[in-house]
Amino acid sequence: MKPAEFDYVRTESVTEALELLRDNPDAKLLAGGQSLLTLMNLRLARPRLVIDIGRLGELTRVFDDVDRVVLGALVTHRAVETDPLIGARAPLLADAAGYIGHIGIRNRGTIGGSVAHADPAAEMPLATLVCGATFHVESAVSGRREVPAEDMFVSFYENALEPHEMITWISVPAIRPDQGWGFVEYAHQHGDYGLAGAGCLVTLDARGRVHTVRAAVLSAADRPLLFTETIDAQPGPTLWDELAHTWAAQTEPAADDTDYARRLCASALTEAMSAAARRALRVEDPAHVRR
């Protein structure tokens, strides 16, 4: 199937893109096009105007900002996967990006586009949620505002943005020395949509005991689900198993076999928390969980 008829404009600046969004409420932004073009070909999306922001180089930058790393909305998944600053300061994002499709998709798709698409099976919404990212949003109508990741994802392919708004920057807290991360995804084969997946940050106290666990799962509801727990416990399989099964029971997977989906979810959570704890404790991982 071919897309419905539409007009196309390539913008030269953020200001121009915002003005076009203001004047065309049913317009859609085109970044990498990995999500939007598929929906248009299926005629699930029928924008009258497509605004191409793919050449706004100012939004492809990555820079360090004291205790945060800041990414432009047009940073590609491949750049998230390979950029040394992101790998050092936000390694969960880098790990998650490596699971997205194939390298051709990662070379084109962008972190801002994935977040705005709000697919509950996607890796970047989950990873930004676990990391506690903040999305910097701009509009020619209402100016600038910040949207915490916890408030961005509303339902299936539905975000908290107004039609005249666009994500310009994403601010991600840098991982701390007392934290470890883990990301796990199960799919029929690499590059497929994940049947289940989990990302996790584990924070230890000065005694090496677990202080907080922050985890999220994909393909388990109409949006990525976030779970947090503040505890005082020894890290180990018993704790991970208990938390994983408690959280998995709260999911609402859109699957024919929900029990199987929840078991996969629990397994992904257990594996992600175990990997996060090993990294926080600086214990070598013999399975080489990070790719």
C-alpha positions as CSV (number, residue, x, y, z in Angstrom):
1,M,0.0,0.0,0.0
2,K,1.1,3.5,-0.7
3,P,0.7,6.5,1.6
4,A,-2.2,9.0,1.1
5,E,-1.3,12.2,-0.6
6,F,0.7,14.7,1.5
7,D,2.8,17.8,1.2
8,Y,6.5,17.8,2.1
9,V,8.7,20.5,3.5
10,R,12.4,20.2,4.6
11,T,13.2,22.7,7.3
12,E,16.4,24.5,7.8
13,S,16.0,25.4,11.5
14,V,14.1,24.5,14.7
15,T,12.3,27.8,14.6
16,E,11.0,27.1,11.1
17,A,9.8,23.6,12.1
18,L,8.0,25.0,15.1
19,E,6.3,27.7,13.0
20,L,5.1,25.0,10.6
21,L,3.7,22.9,13.4
22,R,1.9,25.9,14.8
23,D,0.3,26.6,11.4
24,N,-0.5,23.0,10.5
25,P,-2.1,21.1,13.5
26,D,-2.3,17.8,11.6
27,A,1.4,17.9,10.4
28,K,3.9,15.2,11.3
29,L,7.6,15.5,11.9
30,L,10.0,13.3,9.9
31,A,13.3,12.5,11.5
32,G,14.8,9.1,10.6
33,G,11.4,8.0,9.2
34,Q,11.8,4.4,10.5
35,S,8.4,4.6,12.3
36,L,6.4,7.3,10.6
37,L,6.9,6.0,7.0
38,T,5.7,2.6,7.9
39,L,2.5,3.9,9.4
40,M,2.0,6.1,6.4
41,N,2.4,3.2,4.0
42,L,-0.2,1.3,5.9
43,R,-2.4,4.4,6.0
44,L,-2.5,4.3,9.7
45,A,-1.1,7.8,9.7
46,R,-2.4,10.3,7.1
47,P,-0.7,13.7,7.7
48,R,-1.5,16.4,5.3
49,L,2.0,17.8,5.8
50,V,5.3,16.1,6.5
51,I,7.9,18.3,8.0
52,D,11.4,16.9,7.5
53,I,13.7,17.9,10.4
54,G,16.4,15.3,9.5
55,R,19.0,17.8,8.5
56,L,18.9,20.0,11.6
57,G,22.5,19.4,12.6
58,E,22.2,21.4,15.8
59,L,20.0,18.5,17.2
60,T,22.6,15.8,16.5
61,R,25.0,16.9,19.2
62,V,25.9,15.1,22.5
63,F,27.6,17.0,25.3
64,D,28.4,16.5,29.0
65,D,26.7,18.8,31.5
66,V,28.2,18.2,35.0
67,D,26.0,15.4,36.3
68,R,24.1,14.8,33.1
69,V,24.6,13.9,29.5
70,V,22.5,15.9,27.0
71,L,21.5,14.5,23.6
72,G,19.9,16.2,20.7
73,A,16.6,14.7,19.6
74,L,18.2,13.7,16.2
75,V,21.0,11.7,17.7
76,T,20.8,8.3,15.9
77,H,20.4,5.0,17.6
78,R,23.8,4.0,16.2
79,A,25.4,7.1,17.8
80,V,23.7,6.3,21.1
81,E,25.2,2.8,20.8
82,T,28.7,3.8,20.0
83,D,29.3,7.3,21.3
84,P,32.0,7.0,24.1
85,L,30.5,9.8,26.2
86,I,27.1,8.1,26.2
87,G,28.7,4.8,26.9
88,A,30.6,6.2,29.9
89,R,27.8,8.4,31.3
90,A,24.6,6.7,30.3
91,P,25.6,3.1,29.5
92,L,22.0,1.8,29.8
93,L,21.1,3.9,26.8
94,A,24.0,2.5,24.9
95,D,23.2,-1.1,25.7
96,A,19.5,-0.6,24.8
97,A,20.3,1.0,21.5
98,G,22.2,-2.1,20.4
99,Y,19.0,-4.1,20.4
100,I,17.1,-1.8,18.0
101,G,16.4,-3.5,14.7
102,H,19.5,-3.8,12.4
103,I,22.4,-1.5,11.8
104,G,20.7,0.1,8.8
105,I,17.7,1.1,11.0
106,R,20.0,2.3,13.8
107,N,21.9,4.5,11.3
108,R,18.7,6.3,10.4
109,G,16.4,6.1,13.4
110,T,16.7,8.8,16.1
111,I,16.2,8.8,19.9
112,G,13.8,11.7,19.7
113,G,11.7,10.0,17.0
114,S,11.5,6.8,19.0
115,V,10.4,8.6,22.2
116,A,7.8,10.6,20.3
117,H,6.5,7.4,18.6
118,A,5.9,5.9,22.1
119,D,5.8,2.3,21.0
120,P,5.5,0.2,24.2
121,A,7.8,-2.5,22.6
122,A,10.6,0.0,21.8
123,E,13.9,0.2,23.6
124,M,14.5,3.9,23.9
125,P,11.3,4.8,25.7
126,L,12.1,2.1,28.3
127,A,15.7,3.2,28.7
128,T,15.0,6.9,29.1
129,L,12.3,6.0,31.7
130,V,14.7,3.9,33.7
131,C,17.4,6.6,33.6
132,G,15.0,9.3,34.7
133,A,15.5,11.4,31.6
134,T,13.9,14.8,31.1
135,F,12.6,15.8,27.6
136,H,13.1,19.4,26.6
137,V,10.1,20.4,24.5
138,E,9.6,23.5,22.4
139,S,6.6,25.2,20.7
140,A,5.9,28.4,18.8
141,V,2.6,28.6,20.7
142,S,3.6,27.9,24.3
143,G,7.3,28.2,24.4
144,R,9.5,25.7,26.2
145,R,8.8,23.2,28.9
146,E,10.3,20.1,30.4
147,V,8.6,16.7,30.5
148,P,9.9,14.0,32.8
149,A,10.1,10.5,31.2
150,E,7.6,9.3,33.8
151,D,5.0,11.6,32.2
152,M,5.8,11.2,28.5
153,F,4.4,7.8,27.7
154,V,0.6,7.8,27.9
155,S,-0.6,4.7,25.9
156,F,-0.1,2.8,22.7
157,Y,1.7,5.2,20.4
158,E,0.5,8.2,22.4
159,N,2.8,10.7,24.1
160,A,2.2,13.8,26.2
161,L,3.2,16.2,23.5
162,E,0.8,18.8,22.1
163,P,0.4,18.8,18.2
164,H,2.5,22.1,18.1
165,E,5.3,20.7,20.2
166,M,8.6,18.9,19.4
167,I,11.3,17.3,21.5
168,T,14.6,19.2,21.0
169,W,16.9,17.9,23.7
170,I,17.0,14.9,26.1
171,S,18.8,15.3,29.4
172,V,19.9,12.0,31.1
173,P,21.3,11.8,34.6
174,A,24.8,10.3,34.6
175,I,25.3,7.0,36.2
176,R,27.0,7.2,39.6
177,P,29.8,5.1,41.0
178,D,27.4,3.3,43.4
179,Q,25.1,2.3,40.6
180,G,25.0,-0.6,38.1
181,W,22.9,-1.1,35.0
182,G,21.4,-4.0,33.1
183,F,19.4,-4.4,29.9
184,V,17.9,-7.6,28.6
185,E,15.5,-8.3,25.7
186,Y,14.0,-11.5,24.3
187,A,13.0,-11.7,20.7
188,H,12.5,-14.5,18.1
189,Q,15.7,-13.3,16.4
190,H,17.9,-10.2,16.7
191,G,16.3,-7.2,15.2
192,D,12.7,-8.4,15.8
193,Y,10.4,-6.6,18.2
194,G,11.0,-7.8,21.8
195,L,8.6,-10.3,23.2
196,A,9.8,-9.1,26.6
197,G,12.5,-6.9,27.9
198,A,13.7,-5.1,31.0
199,G,16.1,-2.3,31.9
200,C,17.4,-1.7,35.4
201,L,19.5,0.6,37.6
202,V,20.6,-0.8,41.0
203,T,22.0,1.6,43.6
204,L,24.1,0.2,46.5
205,D,24.8,1.8,49.9
206,A,28.3,2.1,51.5
207,R,28.0,-1.5,52.8
208,G,27.4,-3.0,49.4
209,R,23.7,-3.6,50.2
210,V,20.9,-2.8,47.8
211,H,19.4,0.7,48.5
212,T,17.2,1.3,45.5
213,V,16.1,-0.6,42.4
214,R,14.6,1.2,39.4
215,A,13.4,-1.0,36.6
216,A,11.1,-0.9,33.6
217,V,9.7,-3.4,31.2
218,L,8.6,-3.3,27.5
219,S,5.9,-5.2,25.7
220,A,4.1,-5.6,29.0
221,A,1.4,-2.9,28.8
222,D,0.2,0.0,26.7
223,R,3.4,1.9,27.6
224,P,6.7,1.0,29.2
225,L,6.1,0.3,32.9
226,L,8.3,1.7,35.6
227,F,8.9,0.0,39.0
228,T,10.9,1.4,41.9
229,E,11.8,0.0,45.3
230,T,13.7,1.4,48.2
231,I,15.1,-1.4,50.4
232,D,17.9,-2.5,52.6
233,A,18.8,-6.0,51.4
234,Q,21.7,-8.2,50.3
235,P,22.0,-8.4,46.5
236,G,21.4,-11.9,45.3
237,P,19.1,-14.3,43.3
238,T,16.4,-14.5,46.1
239,L,15.9,-10.7,46.0
240,W,15.9,-10.5,42.2
241,D,13.4,-13.3,41.9
242,E,11.1,-11.8,44.5
243,L,11.1,-8.4,42.9
244,A,10.8,-9.7,39.4
245,H,7.7,-11.9,40.1
246,T,6.0,-9.1,42.1
247,W,6.5,-6.6,39.3
248,A,5.7,-9.1,36.5
249,A,2.3,-9.8,38.2
250,Q,1.4,-6.1,37.7
251,T,1.9,-6.1,34.0
252,E,-0.9,-6.1,31.4
253,P,0.7,-7.8,28.3
254,A,-1.3,-7.7,25.1
255,A,-0.6,-11.3,24.3
256,D,-2.7,-14.4,23.7
257,D,-0.8,-16.2,26.6
258,T,-0.5,-13.6,29.3
259,D,1.0,-16.1,31.8
260,Y,3.8,-16.9,29.4
261,A,4.4,-13.2,28.7
262,R,4.6,-12.5,32.4
263,R,7.1,-15.3,32.9
264,L,9.3,-13.9,30.2
265,C,9.0,-10.5,31.8
266,A,10.0,-11.9,35.2
267,S,13.0,-13.6,33.6
268,A,14.1,-10.4,31.8
269,L,13.8,-8.5,35.1
270,T,15.8,-11.1,37.0
271,E,18.6,-11.1,34.5
272,A,18.7,-7.3,34.2
273,M,18.8,-6.8,38.0
274,S,21.5,-9.5,38.3
275,A,23.6,-7.8,35.7
276,A,23.1,-4.4,37.3
277,A,24.2,-5.6,40.7
278,R,27.3,-7.2,39.2
279,R,28.3,-4.0,37.7
280,A,27.6,-2.0,40.8
281,L,29.7,-4.4,42.8
282,R,32.4,-4.4,40.0
283,V,32.1,-8.2,39.6
284,E,33.2,-9.6,36.3
285,D,30.3,-11.0,34.3
286,P,31.3,-14.4,32.8
287,A,28.3,-14.3,30.5
288,H,29.3,-10.9,29.0
289,V,25.8,-9.6,29.3
290,R,26.8,-6.3,27.8
291,R,27.3,-6.7,24.0
